[in-house]
Amino acid sequence: MMSISDNKVKVMVVNDSSYMRELLVDLLQSSSKVKVSDTARDGIEAIKKIKLNKPDVVLLDLEMPNMDGFTFIEQVMKEQPIPIVVVSSYGQDDVEIVFEALESGAVDFVSIPHEGPEKLRSLESNLISKILVAAEANLELLQTRNTDSINKEMKIEGAASSIIVIGASTGGPGVLRCILSELPNNLHSGILIVQHMPIGFTAGFAKHLDGVSKIRVREAVNGDIIKEGIALVAPADYHMLVKSSRSIELNKNPKILGVRPSVNVSMITAAEVYGTNTVGILLSGMGRDGSFGMKVIKKRGGITIAQDESSSIVFGMPKAAYDLGVVDKILPIDKITEEIVLAVGRHAR
C-alpha cells in the first residue's frame, strides 16, 4: 500500500489507441495530485516499462493486441503487484467481463463516456478520484482475493446442468458439421455455438447443422432455456450471454475484440453460471476471440479443448488459448467429439 506524500501519484496509461492515450494524458495533466509517468501500447510493453519506471497506479484498457488487459492483470498481480484501474468502453451491460477483471486483481473500473465535453469533465474527476483511492490499495488483499462467484438467480426448471460452449471463425463451419454429426442424441448437456458469420447466414447455418445432427440445432432466441441435447447458434451481430437462471440473453452491446457475437462473452458468462460443469472448445479461426473465455472456464474448474494446428484452416483462435496455457487438450477434428462425450460423462458422475 502506497503512502501518498506531497509527491504526485505516478500513473502509467496502457491503451492500444493513440487517441485514448493522449486523451487520458490530457485529462490528468492539470491535476495537482496525479501525473502520467509513462504510457504503453499493450501489456507486453507495459510490463517492460513498469520494471523501469515503477508507477504507483496503472490505467488499463482490456482489449489490446499482443497481451490483453486480462492477461496483464494476472501476470502483474503474480509478479509485481501494482494497483490497476480498468478504463474501458464496457458499461453496466457488460458486468460479467468487468467483474472478471476485478476478480483477477484490478482495484476499480471506469467506463469511458461516448459523447460530450461535460461527460469528459466528469470522467476526469472520476479518474482522479479512483486513482487516488487505488494508490492506497492493500495489494496483499488483492493478491489473495476470493474469486468464488455467487449465483443469486433461481435456476429454471428443466435447464441443463452442464454446458458446452464452442467458438469458431474462419474454417469453423466444416469442423462444426463434423463434430455435431457425430454427437449422440442422448448427450446430457446444453450446447452454445458462436460462429463468426455475416448477418443473414446463421439461421440457415443452424438449419444445415440440424439436418446432419442427431441432436436438435437451431438459431438462439432471446430468453431460450439451455436444455440437454439442444445446440443454440448465436445469431450474427448479437452477443449470446448465459444468465444465472440458465437461459440465454441476446444483446447488441459493443463489439469485443472487433467481433459480435463474442466467444469470450459466451464462455465467460457460461463459466460464471456452470462452473466446473463447463466445457469450452475453440476451433479454427483467425484472431484471439475465446482465449480469455477459455482461461475463465479453466479458472472455474471446467474443461478446455482446442483444435490442433494440423487440422485447422486458420490456427489463430486455438493457438491464442494454447499460448495462454489454458488448453487441457489440443486435438484433431476426429478426436474432438469423443473428448466432448467423455467430458460430459465426467460431469454426470
C-alpha positions in Angstrom: 0.0 0.0 0.0 1.4 3.4 -1.0 1.6 6.3 1.4 0.8 9.5 -0.6 3.0 12.4 0.4 3.5 15.8 -1.2 4.6 14.0 -4.4 2.1 13.3 -7.1 0.8 9.8 -7.7 2.7 8.4 -10.8 0.3 6.8 -13.3 1.0 4.7 -16.3 -1.6 4.7 -19.1 -1.8 1.4 -21.0 -4.0 1.5 -24.1 -3.5 0.4 -27.8 -5.4 3.5 -29.1 -3.1 6.5 -29.5 -6.2 8.7 -29.3 -7.2 7.3 -25.9 -3.6 7.5 -24.6 -3.5 11.2 -25.5 -7.0 11.8 -24.1 -6.2 10.3 -20.8 -2.9 12.1 -20.5 -4.6 15.4 -21.3 -7.3 14.8 -18.7 -4.8 14.1 -16.0 -2.1 16.7 -16.7 -3.9 19.5 -14.9 -4.2 17.6 -11.6 -2.1 18.7 -8.7 -2.1 15.2 -7.2 -1.6 13.0 -10.2 0.9 12.8 -13.1 1.4 10.5 -16.0 4.8 9.0 -15.8 4.6 6.8 -18.9 2.4 5.2 -21.5 2.3 1.8 -23.2 0.5 0.4 -26.3 -0.1 -3.1 -24.9 0.5 -5.4 -21.9 3.9 -6.6 -23.0 5.3 -3.1 -23.4 3.7 -2.1 -20.1 5.4 -4.9 -18.2 8.8 -3.9 -19.5 8.2 -0.2 -18.6 6.8 -1.0 -15.1 10.1 -2.6 -14.2 12.0 0.6 -15.1 9.6 3.4 -14.1 7.7 1.8 -11.2 4.4 3.6 -11.4 2.0 3.9 -8.4 -1.1 3.1 -10.4 -1.9 1.7 -13.9 -4.8 2.8 -16.0 -5.6 -0.2 -18.2 -7.6 -1.0 -21.3 -8.8 -4.6 -21.6 -8.8 -5.1 -25.4 -5.2 -4.9 -26.7 -3.1 -6.8 -29.1 -0.1 -9.0 -28.1 -1.2 -9.1 -24.5 -4.7 -8.3 -23.5 -5.6 -6.5 -20.3 -6.9 -9.6 -18.5 -3.6 -11.5 -19.0 -1.7 -8.3 -18.0 -3.6 -8.1 -14.7 -3.0 -11.7 -13.8 0.7 -11.5 -14.7 1.3 -8.3 -12.8 -0.5 -9.4 -9.7 1.6 -12.6 -9.7 5.0 -11.0 -10.4 5.0 -7.3 -9.3 1.6 -6.2 -7.8 0.5 -2.6 -8.7 -2.9 -1.1 -8.3 -4.8 -1.2 -11.6 -7.8 0.8 -12.6 -9.5 -0.6 -15.7 -10.5 2.2 -18.2 -12.7 0.8 -20.9 -15.8 1.3 -23.0 -17.5 -1.6 -21.2 -20.6 -0.5 -19.3 -23.3 -1.8 -17.0 -24.5 -4.3 -19.6 -21.0 -5.9 -19.6 -20.9 -6.6 -15.9 -19.6 -10.1 -16.3 -16.5 -9.0 -18.1 -15.9 -6.1 -15.7 -16.4 -8.5 -12.8 -13.8 -10.9 -14.2 -11.2 -8.1 -14.5 -11.9 -7.1 -10.9 -11.7 -10.7 -9.7 -8.4 -11.1 -11.4 -6.9 -8.3 -9.4 -7.9 -4.9 -10.7 -8.8 -2.3 -8.0 -11.6 -0.5 -9.8 -13.3 0.3 -13.1 -14.1 3.5 -15.0 -16.4 3.5 -18.1 -15.4 5.8 -20.9 -18.4 8.0 -22.0 -19.1 8.2 -25.7 -20.2 11.8 -26.1 -19.9 15.4 -25.0 -17.4 17.6 -23.2 -19.4 17.5 -20.0 -19.1 13.8 -19.9 -15.4 14.0 -20.3 -15.1 16.5 -17.4 -17.0 14.0 -15.3 -14.6 11.3 -16.5 -11.6 13.5 -15.4 -13.0 13.9 -11.9 -13.9 10.3 -11.6 -10.5 9.1 -12.9 -8.5 11.2 -10.4 -10.7 10.2 -7.5 -10.2 6.5 -8.3 -6.5 6.8 -9.0 -6.0 8.4 -5.5 -8.0 5.6 -3.9 -6.2 2.9 -5.9 -2.8 4.2 -4.8 -3.8 3.4 -1.2 -5.0 -0.2 -2.1 -3.8 -3.1 0.0 -2.0 -5.2 -2.6 -1.8 -8.3 -0.3 -5.6 -8.4 -0.2 -5.8 -8.0 -4.0 -3.5 -11.0 -4.5 -5.5 -13.2 -2.2 -9.0 -12.1 -3.2 -11.6 -14.8 -3.2 -12.8 -15.5 -6.7 -15.9 -17.6 -5.9 -19.0 -16.3 -7.7 -22.4 -16.1 -6.0 -25.3 -17.3 -8.0 -28.5 -15.4 -6.9 -31.0 -16.0 -9.6 -33.2 -19.1 -9.5 -32.4 -21.9 -11.9 -35.2 -22.5 -14.4 -36.7 -26.0 -14.0 -35.7 -28.3 -16.9 -32.5 -26.4 -17.7 -29.4 -28.3 -18.4 -26.9 -28.9 -15.5 -23.9 -28.8 -17.8 -22.9 -26.7 -20.8 -20.6 -26.9 -23.8 -19.5 -23.6 -25.5 -18.0 -23.9 -28.9 -16.2 -20.9 -30.6 -15.2 -20.8 -34.2 -14.4 -18.4 -37.1 -12.7 -19.0 -40.4 -12.7 -22.7 -41.2 -15.1 -23.4 -38.4 -18.4 -24.3 -40.3 -17.0 -27.6 -41.7 -15.5 -28.6 -38.4 -18.7 -27.9 -36.6 -20.5 -30.1 -39.1 -18.2 -33.0 -38.5 -18.4 -32.6 -34.7 -22.1 -32.2 -34.4 -22.9 -35.0 -36.8 -21.1 -37.5 -34.5 -22.6 -36.4 -31.2 -25.0 -38.9 -29.6 -28.7 -38.0 -29.3 -28.6 -38.6 -25.5 -25.9 -36.0 -24.7 -26.6 -34.8 -21.2 -25.5 -31.2 -21.8 -26.7 -28.0 -23.5 -24.6 -26.6 -26.3 -23.9 -23.0 -27.4 -22.2 -22.3 -30.7 -20.6 -19.0 -31.5 -19.5 -19.0 -35.2 -18.3 -15.7 -36.6 -20.6 -15.3 -39.7 -22.2 -12.5 -41.7 -25.7 -11.2 -40.9 -28.3 -13.3 -42.5 -26.4 -16.6 -42.6 -26.6 -18.0 -39.0 -30.3 -19.2 -39.2 -29.5 -21.2 -42.4 -26.3 -22.5 -40.9 -28.2 -23.7 -37.8 -30.7 -25.4 -40.1 -27.9 -27.1 -42.0 -26.3 -28.4 -38.8 -29.7 -29.6 -37.6 -30.0 -31.7 -40.8 -26.8 -33.6 -40.1 -27.1 -33.9 -36.3 -28.8 -36.4 -34.0 -29.3 -33.5 -31.5 -31.5 -30.5 -32.3 -29.7 -27.4 -33.6 -31.3 -24.0 -34.1 -30.6 -20.3 -34.0 -30.8 -18.9 -30.5 -33.8 -16.7 -29.5 -33.6 -14.2 -26.6 -34.8 -16.0 -23.4 -34.1 -19.5 -24.6 -33.7 -22.1 -21.8 -30.5 -24.1 -22.1 -31.6 -27.7 -22.4 -29.9 -31.1 -22.8 -29.4 -32.2 -26.3 -30.1 -28.9 -27.9 -27.5 -26.7 -29.6 -28.2 -23.0 -29.9 -26.3 -20.9 -32.5 -25.6 -17.3 -31.7 -27.4 -15.0 -34.3 -25.0 -12.9 -36.3 -24.4 -9.5 -34.8 -25.7 -10.5 -31.3 -23.7 -11.4 -28.2 -25.1 -14.5 -26.6 -24.9 -14.5 -22.8 -25.7 -17.1 -20.2 -27.9 -15.8 -17.4 -27.7 -17.3 -13.9 -31.2 -18.8 -14.5 -29.6 -20.9 -17.2 -31.3 -19.1 -20.0 -30.0 -17.0 -22.9 -29.8 -13.3 -23.3 -29.0 -11.8 -26.7 -27.8 -8.2 -27.0 -26.1 -5.7 -29.2 -23.6 -4.4 -26.7 -20.3 -3.0 -28.4 -18.1 -5.4 -30.3 -15.4 -7.1 -28.3 -12.0 -7.6 -30.0 -13.8 -6.4 -33.1 -16.5 -9.1 -33.2 -20.1 -9.6 -32.3 -21.0 -12.3 -31.3 -18.1 -12.7 -29.0 -16.9 -16.2 -28.0 -15.4 -14.6 -24.9 -18.7 -13.3 -23.7 -20.5 -16.6 -24.1 -17.7 -18.5 -22.4 -17.2 -16.1 -19.5 -20.9 -16.0 -18.7 -21.3 -19.7 -19.0 -18.4 -20.4 -16.7 -19.8 -18.0 -14.1 -23.0 -20.0 -14.0 -22.0 -23.5 -14.7 -18.5 -23.5 -13.1 -16.9 -27.0 -13.2 -19.7 -28.2 -15.4 -18.5 -26.1 -18.3 -16.7 -27.4 -21.4 -15.0 -24.8 -23.7 -14.0 -25.6 -27.2 -12.1 -23.4 -29.7 -12.0 -24.4 -33.3 -10.3 -23.0 -36.5 -10.4 -19.2 -36.7 -8.5 -16.0 -37.0 -7.7 -13.7 -34.1 -7.8 -14.1 -30.3 -11.5 -14.3 -29.5 -12.2 -17.1 -27.0 -8.7 -17.3 -25.4 -9.7 -15.4 -22.3 -13.0 -17.2 -22.2 -11.1 -20.5 -22.1 -9.0 -19.1 -19.3 -12.1 -18.3 -17.2 -13.5 -21.7 -17.9 -10.3 -23.3 -16.7 -10.2 -21.0 -13.7 -13.7 -22.1 -12.7 -12.7 -25.7 -12.9 -14.2 -26.6 -16.3 -12.6 -28.5 -19.2 -11.0 -26.8 -22.3 -10.4 -28.3 -25.7 -8.8 -26.8 -28.8 -8.5 -27.9 -32.4 -4.9 -28.7 -33.3 -2.8 -26.9 -35.9 -2.7 -29.7 -38.5 -6.5 -29.8 -38.9 -7.1 -26.1 -38.6 -7.6 -24.0 -41.7 -6.5 -21.0 -39.5 -4.7 -21.8 -36.3 -5.4 -18.4 -34.7 -8.0 -18.7 -32.0 -6.9 -22.2 -30.7 -3.3 -21.0 -30.7 -4.1 -17.9 -28.7 -5.7 -20.1 -26.0 -2.8 -22.6 -26.2 -0.2 -19.8 -25.8 -2.0 -18.7 -22.6 -1.6 -22.2 -21.2 -5.3 -22.7 -20.7 -6.0 -25.7 -23.0 -6.4 -29.1 -21.4 -6.3 -31.0 -24.7 -5.4 -30.0 -28.2 -6.9 -32.4 -30.7 -7.5 -33.1 -34.4 -11.1 -32.9 -35.6 -11.8 -36.7 -35.5 -10.9 -36.8 -31.8 -12.9 -33.8 -30.5 -16.4 -35.4 -30.5 -15.1 -38.3 -28.5 -13.5 -36.0 -26.0 -16.7 -33.9 -25.6 -18.7 -37.1 -24.7 -16.0 -38.1 -22.2 -16.0 -34.6 -20.6 -19.8 -34.5 -20.3 -19.7 -38.0 -18.8 -17.2 -36.8 -16.1 -19.7 -34.1 -15.2 -22.5 -36.6 -15.0 -20.7 -38.7 -12.4 
